[in-house]
Amino acid sequence: MRLPRDYYHAFLGNGHDAVLIGYTGAMVPDRPPNGWHPYLDRCQWYKSDRYYPEDRLVDVVPPRHPPFGTALPKDGKPWAELAPLGYTAYEVEVEGQAGQVQAFAQTFVPEEGTVYTTVDWGVARAEVTTFLCPDRPLLVIRYRFDRPVRLRVWAAPGVWHEEGHETDPFDALTFLEGRPAAFYRLSPYQGFIEVALAEAQRWGREGKVWWLEGEGTAFTHYFAIVDDYAGPLDPDLIPRAMAEGPEALHAQTRAFWQAYFAASRFEIPDPVFDRVYRTSRYLFKATQNPVSGGLPVGNLRLTWSSHLFWDAYFIHRALLEANHRAEAEAAVGFFLRTREVAERHAREDFDAPGLKWDWELTHRGEPAYGVWVHQKEQVHNNAAYANMLFQQYAFTRDRRILEQVFPLLEGLAVFFLHAVVEETPLGLEIRPMVGVDERPVRVRNEGITLAGTIRLLERYVQAARLLGREDGWVERSAQVAAGLRRALDRLYNGRYFQASEEEDRLNVSSLAPIYPMEVIRPGDPRALQTVRAYRERYAGRMVGHGNSEWGFPWAAAALATIQAWQGDGEGAWQTLQEIRPAFSMHGGIAETVDSEGRWNMQYFGTAHGALCTALHHLVVQTREDGIHIGTSLPAAWESGTWENWLGNGLLLSGEWDRQRNRLEVLLRNPTAKPIPVRLWIGRMEGEFTVAPGEARRFQTPLF
């Protein structure tokens, strides 16, 4: 059977656990076909912060193609590589004839956290329902066959095959004699793995692989991997789940995801982007660590090992825009929780006061970048964290949040003033730092770092004035931000903002001053020229990083966001449509697409977050100068609705209809204080104050 070109395994997650589900509705060993890169994920079970033992990393680190030829010394920094913990699958037999998959149809429903699969095994046809429980590490698979079959379920701890960089991670395994289960030890954690088939009539084990068999037309298959990471080890999870029953477990799972999605609604008038948008919202919750609150790029092995770094900004903004306030606040809590780690890093690695978070952190706050140790000199991630800290207040107008994060903003500002900004004959500048391209080369006045420093200092000043905490540090920060703006002005070469003082070329640092750092207004002539140069660089194809021919969906989405801000809805929509080759059949997005159209990985959270914001901004834009609604709708979007988006503390709902030339908007103030706001709604502009609990409705021509 040849799989579809856009096939990739379906992703299920609950924050702690991540599972890839294949085309059978269970887990399969197949790697993505058609010549795609061979080191992508098989269907495995992963857990956040459960890594290969450090002494085994020489053998297991996969080829990541770092941007340098020779590995740098680790300098004491660990590399935390996620460990594949186990897998489970099934086979079908009818009257002694083994089934072979002839065809399949599969649908992932994000609002139910469920994968629905129809599989033609040749000898029988199966309807398979697969879900991962949101509140426990339990995978449940239900089968309904169109005729009686012999079903064989099998499972094992570790990897499918020990080869190359895929090796079993466990320090110890102890198999139980009386049930298909085993205890394991993985570095500091004790764990337990078990498989069950409710209708099994016999079971056994061959080596590390358990098998269970039964006959009939309906079966329920359970698989659990538990450990003592967040509490006592629970080896009785499956027996209790079986007592509850699969119907109750599935109802609980559907109710959980339906409640999450009820926070807001968006009907996108394009079925492909609608599917990707819904999958994106699922992914944000499914990957967010429920203990730390950290928002990783993903929690699969090739999506940066579940760690948190600057890309969290894109996911955080998309969460806020979609009114997922609790999840966004939990992400901010990660920084509150790891403040001492940031203080120690600033002191020990830079001999500076203040706060500086490592380039890549585990959910427990440990650095995790091995031979990428030069990345500690990359600081634009910390500027993006300042964006996150302040925007939690800016979107919610919750003063409590601002008071909580103010010490973090101040600590970041103090660090940047001591360790990043320097005085030169030309004025205030950014000292040579590692840039956004991640090479071990330091460049002066790198665009994203320069713009990010301005953004951080100005946000700190803004927060201090809102809270009435102005002092010498605040005054100094305002002066430095003004001085650095002059350095940023020098990066504009008449056609675009160049990557750095020493690199007259386009890359993401050219866009960063406009978005995500927002220190150059989108209507600034230099912003217009930079966008034009970027579009010309990638005319007629997926936008890339700027300095390669590959497509980068997250960079394209950032560009589309700027185009929407500039009122160019048609251009923004064209930029977004060019991302389509990066989409998988279940709504995943790749990080990159090479010159031959191959993905490098799927379910890349940065791309999902950036795309969601770009799609939001075609309809509603929450900006420094106010809220713009319906000013960038592309002509192809003839009608649509949105409900309960968040902006400036207000809940925003509305609908548009091009045929009737009508735009309706409803603003509601859920806070206890009046909220003044400047609005652009279609052709209407005005300043309003929305009283606590008030709902204000507007209707205006769309064009």
N, C-alpha and C positions, 0 to 999 in steps of 0.2 A: 504493500500500500504506500502510495506517495502522499506525504502530508502537504497541506496547502502552503503556499509560499509565505503567507502571513501567520503560519502556525507558531505558537510558543506555548509552553505549559501555562496553565492557569495558576494564579497566585492566591493563596489563602493565608491570612495572618490574624493574630490577636495581640500583637505587640510583643509578647514574650516569644511566640512561636511563629515560624514561617514554613509553609509547605508548598511545594510545587506539585500540581495535579496534571497528569497526562491525558491523552486522548481516550483512554479507557475509562476514565472517571476515577482511577486510582493513580498510583505512582508508576512511572515507566522509566527504563534506563536510557531511552533514546536521547541522543544529543540533537540539537536543531539541525535539520537536513540542508541539502542543497548547497554545500560548500561553505556554510557559515563557520565562523571561527570555532575551532574544535574544543576550546577550553571553557565554553559556557556551561551553565549549571545543568546537571541532570536533575530528575525529580528526587529531592532529598528533604529531610526535615532539619531545620536549623533553629537555634535559639539565640536571642540577643545576648551578647557578652559570654557565650560559651565558645572558647577558642581552643585551637590546637595547643598542646603544651609547648612552651617556648623552646625547649631543647630539641623539638622535632621540626621546627620551621624550616630548617635547611632543606629538608626533603619535600615539604608539602606546599611551599609558597608557589602559586601558579604564575605563569608568565604574564606580568602586568605591563610590560613594555614601558618602563619609566623613561622620562625624557633625558636620559644620560646614558652613556655607554658603559661605564664602570660603576658597580655598586659602591655607594658611599659607606664609610664606617657607621655602624649603628649608634655609637656614642651612648650606649646604655639605654637607648629608647627601644622598647619592645615593638614587635610587629604582632598584632592580634588578628589572626586569620580564623574566620568562623569555621567551626567544625561540623561537617555533615554527621548527624547523629543516628540516622536510620531511614528505612524505607519500607513500604508495603505495597503489594500488588496482588493480582489474581489471574487465574486461568480458567477456561471453560472446556468441558468435555460432554459430548452427547453420544451415548451408546458406543463408547470406546473411541470415538473420533474426536481428536483435539481441535478446538476452535482456533481460527486465525482471523485477526481483525481484517475485515474487508472494507469497511467504511465506518465513519463516525460523524455525528453532528453534536456540537457542544456549545452551551450557552452559560456564561457566567452572569449571575444576577447580583450586582453589588448590594442592592437594598435588602437582600436576603442573606448575603454572605455565603452563597450556595452556587455550586457548579452542577448543571444538569447535562447529562450525556446520554446520547443514544448510540449504541455500539452494535454493529453487525459483525458477529463472530463467525459467520458462515454457517455454523451448526445451530445457532440460536441468536436471538436478538435481545439485547439488554437495555433497560432503562435504569440509569445510575444516578443517584442523588448523593452529592458529596459536600460535607461542611466541616469546618473546624470550629469547635466550641469557643465562644469569645471569653469565657470565664475559667477555662481549664485547658490543659494541654492534651486535648482529645480530638482525634480525627474520626469521623463517622461516615461510613459509606454504605448506602442501601441499594440493593439490586432487585430488579423485577425482570424475570425472563419470560419470553413468550412460550416456552415449553420447559419441561423438566430437564435439568442439567446437573452435572456433577461440578460443583464449584470448588476450586482449590485456591485458598488464600495463603500467601506466604509473606514473610517479613523477616527483617534482620537488623541488628545494630550496625552502625558504621556505614561504609560506602558499598556501592554495588560491586565494584571490582577494585582491588588495590593495584593501581597503576599510576606511574608518574607522580603528579602532585596530589592524587586522590588516594589517601591512605586512611585506615581506621585511626581515629584520634584517641582511643581510650587508653588510660593507664592500666586499667584492669577491667575484666568482664567475668561475671559469675552467673552461669546459667542455672535456672531452677529446674528440678527434676519433675515436679508435679504439675507445672503449668507453663505455657509458652511465654516465658518472661525471663529477664536477666537484670541483675544489678550491675551498675558500672561506676567507675571512678574516672573523672576527667579533671585533672589538676585539683583545685580545692573542693570540687563538687561531687556529691554522691547522687547517682541517678538510678532510674528504674524504667525499663522498656517492656511493654507487653502488647500482644496482639490477641484478639478474640473474634470468633465467629459464632454468633448466637445459635446457629443451626448446625454447628460442627458435630460430626459423629465420630471423628478420629483426628488425631494430630500427632506430630512428631517433629524431630529436628535432624537436619543433615548439616553437620558442621555448625556454622553460625546462623543458618537459615531455618526458621520454623515454618511448618506447613500445617494447614487445617483444612479438612474436607467435609462437605455435606452435599446432600441431594435435595432437589426441590426447585421451586420457581422464585422464592422470595428469601432474601438473606440480609442480615445486618452485620457489618464488619467494623470492628473497633480497633484503633491503634493509638497508643499513648506513650509519650516520653516525658517523664516527670523528673524533677531533681530538687535539691534543697537550696536553690539559689535565693528564693524569696520566702522560704518557710520550711517547716519540717517535711521530710520526704514522705510521699503518700503512695504506697504500693497498692492501694485498694481502689484506685480511681475507676478502673474499668468495671469491677463488680458493682460499685454503686451506680455507675452510669447505666449499666444493663438493667438494674432494678428500676431506674427512672423510665427507661424505654426510649427508643429512637424518636418517636413522635414528639415526646415532651422536650427532648434535647433539641430537635430541629425547630420546634416552636419558640424555644428560648433564644436560639440563634437568630431566627428571623425577627423576633421582637427587638433584640438588641440593635441590629442593623437598621431596622425601620425607625427606631427612636433616634438614632444618630442622624439619619438622612432627613428626619422631620425638621431639622433646624432651619433648612432653607430649600428652595426649589429653583431650578433653571431648566426651561425647555428650549433646547438649542435646535433651530430649524435645519439641522444636518445630522442624519442618523449616525454617521461615523464619529463625528466630534461629540455628539451626545453620549455615545458609548464610552469614549475615552474620558470624558469629563466625569461620568459617574464612577468609572473605575478609579480615577484619580482620587476622588473623595474617599472611596473605600480604602485605597492604599495609604492615605495619610493616617487614618485611624489604625489600620492593620499593622503598620510599622512603628507607630509611636510607642515607646517603652512605657508601660503603665506605672512603673516604679520611679524612674528618673524623669519622665516627661520628655526625654530627648527625642528630637525629630531627625532620624537618620535618612540618608538617601535611599536606603532600603535595608532589609535584613536577610538578604541572600548573600552567598559567598562572594559573588563578583560585583555586588553593589556596595563596595567599600565596607564590607565586614560589619555592617550595622552601626558604624560609628557616626557620631555627630561632627559636622564641620560647617563651613559657612553656607553651604547650600540650604541649610535649615531655614534661612530667611525666605526663600521662595515658597516653601511649603507653609511656613507660618503666615505669610501674607494671604495666601489662598484660603487658609483656614479662617482667618479673620473676616475676609470678604464674604465668605459663605456662612458667616454667623456661627462658626464652631468656636465659641469663646472659651469654653472650658478646656478644650484641647490646646488652644493657643496659649492660654494661661499656664497650663501644665508645662509647655515648652519653655516658657520664661522661667518657670520654677527650676529647670535644670541648671540655669546659671546661678540662681540663688543658692542652690544646693552645692555647687562646685566652686564657690567663691574662694575658699581657702586654697584650692588647687591652682586657680588663676593667680592668686597673690604669690604663691610659692614659685610658679613658673616665671613670673616677672622678676622676682628677686634673684633666683638661682641662675637663670639662663641669660638674663639681660642686666643684672645688677641695677634694677630700676624699681621704684615704688609703683604702687597702683596694681592694676589687674591686667593679665594677658592670658587668654586661653590658648592652649596648644592647637596646632593646625587640625589635628584629628584626635578625638577623645572617645574612649569607651563610655558606656552609660554610667559607669562608676567613676568617671573623671580621670582615668589614667591615660597618658599619651599612648598612641598606638600607630606609629608610622615607620618603625624599623629603619631601613636604609634611606627613607625619605626625610632624614633628620634635618636636612636643609630647610624643610618647610616650616620650621619654627621661626624662620626669618620672613615668613609670609604673614602679613598682619591685616590684610583686607578682610579676613574672616571676622576679626574682632570688630571692625567697623560695621560689618553686616549684623553682628550681634547687637550692637548699639541700635541699629535700625529696628531690630525685633523688640528690644526692650522698650523703646519709646512708642513704637506703633501699637503695642498692646494698649497703651493709654490713648493714643490718637484715635483708634477705631472705637474704643469702648467708652471713652471719657470717664474712666474709673480712676479717680484720684488716689484711691488706695493702692492701685498698681503702680502709679507714678512714684509714690512715696517708697514703695518696696524696692523699686529698681533704681532709684536715684543714686544710692551708694555705688551701684555697679557702673552706672554711666560716669560718675565722678572718678571711680577707680580706673576705668578705661581712658578717660581724658588725661589723668595724671600720667599714666604709662606712656601714652602717645607723646605728650609734651616732653617727657624725659628721654624716651628711647627711640622715637621715630622722627620727630621734627628736628631740624637743625637750622642754624643761622649761617648763611653763606653771603658772599659779596653781592649776589643777586637778590638777597632777601630770605624769607622763610621758605624752606623746601623740605621734601621728604628725602631722608638719607637713602643710599642704595639698599634696596630690599629685594627679596625674591618676589617675582611677579606672578601674575595670574596663570602664566603658561607653565609654572611649576618646575622650571629648569633650575639647577643649582648655580644660577648666575644672578648677581645682584645688580639692579638697575635703579638709577636715580629718578625720582618723580614719576614712578610708574602710575599710569592713569587711574586704575581702580583704587590703589592705595592712597593716592593724593586726594581723589574725590571722596573716598571713604573717610579719611581723616577730617576733612572739612565737615562732612555730614555728622560724624561723631561729635565734634566739638560744638557745632551749632545745635545739635539735639541736646547736649548737656547744658548749654547756655539756656535754651528754651525751657528745659525742665526746671532748672534752678529758678528762673524768673516766675514760672507758674507756681512754684512752691514757696517763693519768697526766701530763697537761700543764696542770694548773690554774695560773693566774696571775692578774694583776690584770684582764686583759681578760675572763677567764672569770667572775670574781666580779662585775664590772660588768655583764656580759651577763645573768647570773642576776637581778641586782637590777632591771635595766631590764625584763626579761621579766615579772617579777612586777608591776611598776608598770603596764605596758601592759595586763595582764589586768584591772586596775581600769578602765581606759579602755574596754576591750571590754565589760565588764559594763554600762557606761552606754549602750551601743548597743541593749541589749534594752529594748523599749518596753512590755513586758507581753504582747505578742502574737507578736513575732518580733524578730530582730536586724535593725535598719534598715540601709540601705545605707551611711550615713555619719552623722557628727554632724549635718550640715546637711540630710540627705535622709531624711525619715521615710517610706521606701517599701521594698518588697521588690526585690531583684535578686540576682544571683549572690553578691554580697558578704554577703547574709544567710545563705547556705548555707556559704560558705567557712570560717567558723570551725569548723564541724563537719567538713566535707570539701570541699576536699582538705587544709586546713591542720591539722585534727585537734587543735585546742586546746580545744574544747568537746566533752565526751564525748557520744556519741549518745543515751545514756539521760538526760542532763540535762533537766529539765523545760522549759528554754528551747529546747533542741534539738527536743523533741517538739512544742512550740507552733509553732516556726518551720516545721517540716515541714508541720504541719497548715495553717498559713496559706498556704504555697506551694501545697498541693494544692487548697485552696479557691479560690485565685486562678485555677487552671487546671482546674477541675472538669470531667471528662468530655472533655478534649482534651489534645493534646500540651503538655507543660510547656514554658514559654519562659524567656527571660532574666530575667523578673520585671517589667520595665518596658515590655513591648510585648506585643501579641497574637500575635505570631509564635511558632511552635514552634522550640525549640532542642534538638535531640536530645542534644547533649553535656551541657546543663544538666539535662535530664530524667534522663540516666543518672547524673549526680552525685547528684541527689535520690534515685533508686532505690537507690544505694549506701548512703546514709544510712538509708533505710527498712529495708534489709536488716540493717544494723548494729543497728537498733532492734528487730529480731526480727519486723518486719512484712513477711514474705515475700510475702503476698498483695498488700499495697499496692505493694511494689516491683515485682512482676510486672505489676500493672496499669499502673504508670507506664511500664514498658518497652514494654508492648504498644501503648501510645498512640504510640510512635515509628514504628510500621510504615509510615505514609504517607511517611516519609523514605527508605525503602529502595528501591534500584533492583533490577532483576531479577538482577543479578550479585552482589548483596550489598554494594553501596556504600551509604553513608549521607551525606545532605546535611548541611550546616552549619545551615541554617535552612529552614523551611517557612512560607510567608506565609499570610495569611488566606484565600487562594483555593486553598491546597494545592499551590503551586508551589515547586519546589526552587530554591535559588540556586547550588549547586554540589554535586558528588558526590565521593566518596572523600575526605571531610574527616577527616583522621587523628585529630583531637581527639575527634570523636564516636565513631569506631571504638574508640579507647583507653578512653574513659569507659564505653562500653557493655560492653566485655570485662570490665572490673573489676566492673561491676554484675552481670553474669551470673556471674562467679566468686563474688561475695559472696553470691549466693543459696545457694551450696553451702559455700564455705570463706571465712572472713574472717580475715585476718592483721591483728591490731590491737595497740594499745599494751599491752593487758592480757593478750594471749595469742592463741590460735587457737581460733576458733569454727567447728565443723563440723556441718552439718545442722540448724542452729537457725533457719533462715529459708527452708527449702524450700517453695515454693508448692504448694498441693494439686494443681494441674494437672500437676505434674511427678511422675508416678507412679513412675517408675524412671529410673535413669541411672547413669553411671560417669564417673570422672575418674582420670587417671593422671599422676604425676610433676609435680604442681604444687609450687611453691617457697614456703616460709614459715618464717621464723625459722631459716634454715639447713637445714631438714628438707625431704625430698621427701614429698609427701602424695598418697596414692592412696585410692580407695574406691569404693563403690557403695551405692545405696539402693534399696529396694523397698517401696512403701507397702502393697501387698497382703499382704506377708509381715511388715510392720512391723519392718523390719530395716535397720540402718545398719552397714556394715563399713568400717573405716578402717585403712590401713597407713601407718605412719610409718617413714621410713628416714633415717639420719644418714650423709650421704656425706662429712662432714668428718673431720678428724683429732682433733677434740676433743669431749668430751661436751657436749650441748646441753640445758640445763634449759628446760622449757616448761610453761606452764599451758594446759590444754585444756578446752574444752567440746565434747563429742561427743554430739549428740542430747540425751538426758536425763542424761548422765554428765558430771561435772566432777572434775578432779583436776590435780595437779602431778606431772610426771615428768621424769626425766633419761634421754635417749636416748644411749647410748654410741656411740663412733665405729664405723661399720659396722653398727650394730645395726638390726634391723627389728622394730617392735612393732606388733602387730595388735590391734584392738579391735572388738568386736561388741556392739551395744546396740540396744534398741528405738528406733524413730524417733520415736514419740510415746507 
